[in-house]
Amino acid sequence: MWRWPLLIGATLLLIARKRPSCPEEGLQLRDLTPLLHDSATFRRIFGPRTIFFVETSGRAVLSPRQVCTLESFARLNPEFNLLMVFLKPAVRFREQENEALAAVLPHHTNIHLTTIDAKTAMDTSGFPEMHHLVSQSGDYLRHLSNCVRLVLIWRFGGAYLDLDVISFKSLSPELLQNPNLVAPMNSERLNNAFLQFRQGHPLVEGFIKRLRVTYNVSQRSEASRSLEQVLLNASGLSAVHQLITQGHVRDVVLPDFRLISSAHPRDFGLFFHPTRGHELLPQIAASKAIHLYSYKSHGMLTPLESSSIIANLSRRVCPRAFWSCSNFFY
């Protein structure tokens, strides 16, 4: 009879040893916080070509459409390591909360799941007390994202892209040829949804300083305006459309605004329309990616059998994320 307690005890010991790999525990995210002052180690781990994506809710959870962004860029730009940066307290990735991401990760070793402490990153990178101010904003997550992306690019160098930009052609030529790049939103405005800068670039530092001085908790976001003003000051020009027409400011390239396509607000629903999407095809044909602006497209469900632009593109560029869904792609 004494063998049974011994056997049970040994079994429990084996279970305890295996526990860290249980799905309930989740995968430990790599913490970038200690690397903020150690870019050499960062480069040794991730290499010289990186694209950052940031999720600011504090949970390591992505929607299938956000995963589509990662899958499309991983497939079409294999020269780059993609760093999916979650903000603490997120420290683990759990498959049961991320079916789409769990379906994609085994097939793309250039996707890395990481985390960072936003307050530490901002306090030590030119945003002292900014985290406290941002936390008082009614648009907290958007403002936090604007700050964190600047810290990442300034500290480590590399590219940043919003999680609502889906690529259907490779952006590697633009990224490899232009170490400093800001993609315009249209012919009149710049956008901070797609940026690339070398580490420690003075214009990024200027952008951080201006954003800190002009920050207003009551505004939805002033990041794009601050970016425009910094580049205008550097160029000596007086209007943003002149910047975009000129196509560069010092060593910063402003590519054709059609590189990343989006629809006019009145036409935005055509991306999701089952029969009228063809009206946007001429515009999309000149682009390499589409910007879905999450604040516009949040909550828009796409039936898996849909013939909309979003459904057709997603089936092609992010099939694993798309088909991980049961009834709707969202």
Secondary structure, 3 states (H helix, E strand, C coil): CCHHHHHHHHHHHHHHHHHHHCCCCCEECEECHHHCCCHHHHHHHHCCCEEEEEECCCCCCCCHHHHHHHHHHHHHCCCCEEEEEEECCCCEECHHHCHHHHHHHHHCCCEEEEEECHHHHHHCCCCCCHHHHHCCCCCHHHHHHHHHHHHHHHHHCEEEECCCEEECCCCHHHHHHCCCEEEECCCCCEEEEEEEECCCCHHHHHHHHHHHHHCCCCCCCCHHHHHHHHHHHHHCCCCHHHHHHHCEECCEECCCHHHEECCCHHHHHHHCCCCCHHHHHHHHHCCCEEECCHHHHCCCCEECCCCCHHHHHHHHHCHHHHHCCCCEEC
